[in-house]
Structure formats: structure tokens, C-alpha cells
Amino acid sequence: MTLVEQMNGILNPRSVAVIGASNNPEKMGYMCVQSMVESGFPGGVYPVNPNLTELFNLKVYPTLSAVPGEVDLAIITIPAQQTLPVIEECVAKGIKGAVMITSGFRELGTDVGMELQKQLRETANRGSMKIIGPNCLGMINPRARVNATFRPEYALTKIGGVSLAAQSGGMITAIILALDAQDIGISKAFSMGNRCNLDFDEIVAYLGEDEDTKVIALYIEGVDEPRRLLSVASEVTKRKPIIVLKGGRDQQLNPATLSHTGALAGKYEFYKAAFSQAGILVVESITELADVAGALALQPSAAGDRVAIFSIQAGPSIVMGDACHRLGLKLAQFAPATRQTLRRLGSPLVRLDNPVDIAGTGNDRAACREMMRVVLEDDGVDAISVITVADSPLNDAIADVAHHRKPITVCLFTPLGSAPLDKFAGIQVPAYPTPEQAVNGLAGLVRYGAIRRSKG
Amino acid sequence: MTLVEQMNGILNPRSVAVIGASNNPEKMGYMCVQSMVESGFPGGVYPVNPNLTELFNLKVYPTLSAVPGEVDLAIITIPAQQTLPVIEECVAKGIKGAVMITSGFRELGTDVGMELQKQLRETANRGSMKIIGPNCLGMINPRARVNATFRPEYALTKIGGVSLAAQSGGMITAIILALDAQDIGISKAFSMGNRCNLDFDEIVAYLGEDEDTKVIALYIEGVDEPRRLLSVASEVTKRKPIIVLKGGRDQQLNPATLSHTGALAGKYEFYKAAFSQAGILVVESITELADVAGALALQPSAAGDRVAIFSIQAGPSIVMGDACHRLGLKLAQFAPATRQTLRRLGSPLVRLDNPVDIAGTGNDRAACREMMRVVLEDDGVDAISVITVADSPLNDAIADVAHHRKPITVCLFTPLGSAPLDKFAGIQVPAYPTPEQAVNGLAGLVRYGAIRRSKG
């Protein structure tokens, strides 16, 4: 069985056992069963606890061995000291992988914790089983309705093209929320925890092969074998983008990362240079990660760094131009023929050079469409960003040109009291609440375009 | 009449005339009447148009002179060429100020436009009348239910402590939306347009005296008399913070700012240095402006730059530490007594140095409160930021310590599918969706604290 086959089995299980199921709503073992039940998982869910008979209308089994038929995935919430025999039982049952929520291993920084994790790894490796965790939030695959976490609300995770792996359950939450705010969905998400025998390099290799994953986003504090990850990433970034947010850059903070998931954070500048060398996009904040991931999930990468700005409002277009400048993007110079067409179609009262002030024509869908089309066809333009408001005919014009080979991002101002507009998600155009964020997205498309070209 | 008295009269008018009122819903003259009616303005609203008799159930007057009684504010939407006699009529009527939405003046860059604006200014000055604009979105004062703009949805603007003045109506919109997303309200907002005879220096002087204004936020592309603004700002920043977002930093963009509101943007570094010298906080994006303004509107400034982090999740606290590092804030070193108390109250399983991992104690309100209190009382700590989730007892503990003399900001993760929590607005604690934004807010409180100390 290849890694991809094994991971596909874990992520699309026929059935799932929850070892350490509990009837106490404050316990992980309760929440994990609830998560699988409420996610609408179509396969079998088997709670395991010798002291219970029923939970969420499901039969509870005394042991894993007592569960009938095959089980592909185990979710484990029992105390650390009891995990070793359970992993042996998992191996005997032929389980492909376990999500181990339990903590109390390497992250303790004690010899006992280190030793226990080592034994766990050896046992799992002997049985060709993969352990996600221990000391983690779990894993989700919303397409398969798998919510193997102790957070039932992940049943509501939108399905999309961004896959996540994070050395922190809290960061999985933070990134999913930031993507959700922009209507961007998830393919798979992994809380990596202590990375017992499943590390970032294998996750990246798997996600590189996963067709539903358009973009890989990682939150990394430190890795034990950076070369393995960099080598895999160098290959994968030829096909799809990888974004990294590196946590723990302040030397003073490093003890925090050690006690967190057992990895001492390395020097930021070293990581940043090595990641960039491998073709990974390094971002500086959760918001930038979500902005870039959303753009790369929906739009083609750019063939160059020359940006055209269209705006229904002049001030925000100036702020957008400033953001381009700050992120190293150039404002495109239009060809004379482009300028002529803009003058013919646009309002005589406003500026029709880049940024293009579309204010006078914003109510004329056909004119807006033609103005954007002529700019998109201009050889001096690599990408465009458009500033619009929720009720404008300009939005229909954006839909008309949305499937151009050159990328588009949008800054959408939604009036006070209005519901957010879902029009742009339908046409695969990322829409952001500020001009700066729309440029973050565009910069990601420009940066990844340069990476692909550099890799031939 | 002092400037403050005059501005108070304009912002809290007894009655308002809309000159150029229209029954065509696509015209500014229609939207402006709608804005005043829907805002629930308690005083008189007098539409003026010789060809209409009724609009929104209001009597329409043929001329301003025909309006009975006193009028404090005129909203003008008639074409530019007709404005001069109307301003004379306003002066004759004793109107204190006009919001002139009309465009077609200095921003055209033509001699005719320049000359018309000059005559407007001379006429208004002779009559001791102030003109907001021309070529602007208008002005709002939500406390007085005045929405003197062509955007009726500003009736929904939340009342708060941030006052805005922007050289762009679109940026007024962008900033109000960014503040609203964080539940931060507005005191006054001015779209400055071409600044006929009311410029940033006078607005800042007025807002410096306005008790409802806790923070002044400006979007500036360029000013004609920077020294006047800097001189006023130097005084006002002794009492309340001023934040500036400077638009048009890219030299290539400057033509855009000229055609926008008639100001050629100056060199960014010059502006930035001069603003900082005057005690103004310069920010780099709309989001940062809203983050900083929200914190300054609700929390005291900090006595130093040593930050303590509390978090219910380890990963995001590491990202928060990184954000502190990037913004030049220090992670506080706790005193031995503080460490002892944290060890006594906190979970033995987690890290209790800065950042403090509160995970093990997050369900114990009293323990959380005592842990935060002992840290707030530590002489080595100037400010704290707390990462929490919507349903945690930690939030009650934050409320318990919220009125400490040291500032607090919060990063609040709201689970998917949950409504945003309004608990923090009630206790005057700014709550942000990401750790980085919570640090933006804290950094604003630290920077303004340093400014106040430098001014004695």
C-alpha cells in the first residue's frame, strides 16, 4: 500500500472507532463521538468503552476487537499510559490510521513522555499504521463528512480547495475561521500535534497527489527533518502552491514552542530562506495566509507582476496602489490602444489611466465589461484587481470576464446592514473586505506564477 | 462665533435643507433626502426644488429663501455652475455650513474648476460659512441622527468614540466598514473632498475639543498647508490620539490623487516623519487603522511596551508573540512572585511563563481572574492581550479585570456557525478576529502612551 492509498483510506474511512468514548459531555471522548455523528458521516461509527452500552443512539463496544467488520480509522482519547496496548489492538484489527487526541508524550519534555512516544511510533511502524498526533485536535475531511476532532462545529466547515496542516490545533481553528470569513472552503485539515510517525513531509507528499487539494497551507513551528520537507516541497510546488506561516520567530518565545508540540523553533531567517528556496510562499500573518490561499484556490497564477486596478471609488484605488507598491507589484502601463478604448467607453469626468476610475460607468454593465476586457487583453497587464460595492452592475461585468486566463481579485464593500454577497464565490473570484487584502491575494498569484516559471 | 460653536451648529443642526432635491431615485438629490429621512433626524428637513411639491411626505420649497424659520445646514447637490448664487442665498439665510456633494471644481484640474472653487470659497468666507466639500460624500453625526450623505445606509452607523475625516468618500466607507466589523462606532465622519474652506487642520482642532470624540482617524492624500495641520495636531495629541493613513505613496500614483480631490500627494517618507514628529500615529492599512482606533477608543494607553499574553490555545499565542516582536513590543518578564502564583493556580501540564497557556484552567473563572490580576499587578507588565474562544468562562474573567489601569485587548475566535459575541463591547474591551490584529490594537495603545509621555 502506497502512502497515498493509506492516507486516502484514513481520510475516507468506511468506518470509524472512537476509543475512549464517554457519556460525559465535558470529555474529549464524548465530543469526538458527537463530532462524527453530527458531521453526517455515512459509514459506521463505533464508540468503544467497556462501561457503556449506548451513546448517541449508537451501540458501544467493550473493546476494539469486539467491533464487527473492518475499521479504517480509530480516534483515540484514552489516557497516555493506556495507549500502547490500544495501538497494538489497532494493528491487529488492520486499522490504517489513528487520530490520537491524547496528550502526555514528547511535549511534556520528560524522559517518560519521550519514551512513551518512541514506543508508540515503533509499534505503529511495525503495524504499518499512521498516527496523526498525539496531542492534537484531529483531522477533518469535509467532502467525506469526516470530522475526527473534538470540535463538533467543524461539521460546518465549507468544502473547498485549501488543505491545511498545522502544528497547533488552535491554528487550525484560526486559519479555518479566517478562510471561512472569505467564503473559502477546506479540502483536508490536519492538526499535526507531536508528529509521532506522520510528519509534514508525508502530509505534503500526500496532499501534492490529492486532486481535491488546490493549495497546501502549513503552520509550522519547527521540524525535526527540514531537508525531507524541503525536498518534497520542491517537487510539489511544481504542481501546486504551498504556503507557510512560520510560528515562533522570536528567540525568547522558543521555549513556548517546545512545550507546545515538542519542537524547538529554529531561527526564522534560516527557515524563511530555505522555504523560499523550495518554492514555498512564506506569509507573515494568519490573514495573509488566508488571503493568499483563497486566491490560489480559485484563480490562475499570474504571468508577471504588472497589475491593473479598476475601482468604483477613487480613494480606495489609491490605497490599493499603495498596497501593490508595498508588496513589490508594479502598476501596469496601458498600451495606447487600451487608453483610447477606455476614453471611448469611460466617463470624461474621471481618471482612465491605471488605476481606472470606473465611477462614471459603474451602472453600465456592458461598458464595464469592455473596459475590463480591453485591459485584460493588454500585453502589458498580468493581473487585475477590482474595487466594487455590493449593489453595482460592475459585479455582473466582473462575472462576464471572470474566466480570463489572467487572474482577478476583488475588494467588495458590503453596505452596513447588508448580508455578505456570495456572488463572487459562485464565479470563483476571491472577494476581500479591504483593498490591501485583495492585493495580498493578487501578490500570492504573482509570486506563485514566478515560482512555477522558475521551475520550468 | 468660535470654530467649535460653528461646527457644533453644523453637526447638530436644528433643521436641514437639501438644495437640489430630486424625485429620481438615481439622483444624489433623492438619496440625500432619503438619508436624512431614514436616519430618524428629529429636526426639520426641507427639500428645495422649484419643480416639486412633495417628496418623502415632506413639503418641497421652491427656493431656500422660501423655507420658513432658521436653517443650520444645507446639503447641496445642484450642478457646479449653479452653486455660487446658492451659496449667496445660504449666507443670506444665515446658514452655518453646507455639505456640498457636487463635483466639477478643483479636482477637474482645469482653470474653470479652480476659479469656480475660489469664488465659492470667497463667498462662503465673506458670509462666515463653512463648506464641507465640494466633491464629497458628505458628513455624518450618528448621535444627532444626521446623515448628510447620499448613502442612506449610514443611518445604521453605530455610535462610538472614533471620528473620521478622509480625503475620499470611498475611504469613509471602507473605514466605517472595518470599524463596524469590530463593533466599534463613530462619533463624527467627514468626507473632506476638495476642502474649499474647511481643511484637515480645522477639523482636527474641532474634534480635539469634541467630548464625544476619543480618537481622531484621518485618511490623507495630500494637504496644501501641512504646517497648519501639524501645529494643531501637536496640541491635540496631548489630549487624544490622532491616527493617519497616508494614501498615494507610490510616486507613479500621484496623478491619481490629483484628479481625485485636487491634492498632489507628497513624498511618503516626508509626510511620515512630519506626522510622527507631531505625535500622530501613522498606520499602513485600513485594517491597522481600524485596529488601532478601536483599541484607543476603548482602552487606556500603556505606560510601557512590555506585553503579557494569556491564551486558551498555545499555537495562536506563539503567533501573537511573533506579532509583538514584529511591532517592536517586548514580551514581559514576570517577577518571581507572579510566577509562583501562576504555578499555584495554573495547570501543571502547561506553560505558565509568558505567554501564559491558560488551557488547563480555562473553565475556572476565579483562577483565570486571579492569574490575569496577578500579571496585571506585576510591575514588569504594561499591557496584556488575551486569546479566547466564544464559549469560555475565561471571558467572564476578562470582564472581571477589564477596568484595570493597564490596557487589555482580546483575540476572540468565534466558532463556525455562531453569532459574533458582543460581550466584549459591553465591557469596553476591543475584540479582534486574529492574534495579529489584537497586537495591532495593543501596539497603538503602547505607541500613544509613549507619545503622551514625550509631551509631558
Interface residues (C-beta under 8 A of the other chain):
Chain A: S103 G104 L108 R151 E153 Y154 L156 T157 A166 Q167 S168 G169 G170 M171 T173 A174 I176 L177 A178 D180 A181 Y219 E221 L245 G247 G248 R249 D250 Q252 L253 P255 A256 T257 S259 H260 T261 A265 E284 S285 I286 T287 S311 I312 Q313 A314 G315 P316 S317 I318 V319 G321 D322 A323 C324 H325 R326 L331 L349 V350 R351 D353 P355 D357 N363 I387 V389 F413 T414 P415 L416 G417 S418 P433 T434 P435 E436 Q437
Chain B: E26 S103 G104 L108 R151 E153 Y154 L156 T157 A166 Q167 S168 G169 G170 M171 T173 A174 I176 L177 A178 D180 A181 Y219 E221 L245 G247 G248 R249 D250 Q252 L253 P255 A256 T257 S259 H260 T261 A265 E284 S285 I286 T287 S311 I312 Q313 A314 G315 P316 S317 I318 V319 G321 D322 A323 C324 H325 R326 L331 L349 V350 R351 D353 P355 D357 I387 V389 F413 T414 P415 L416 G417 S418 P433 T434 P435 E436 Q437
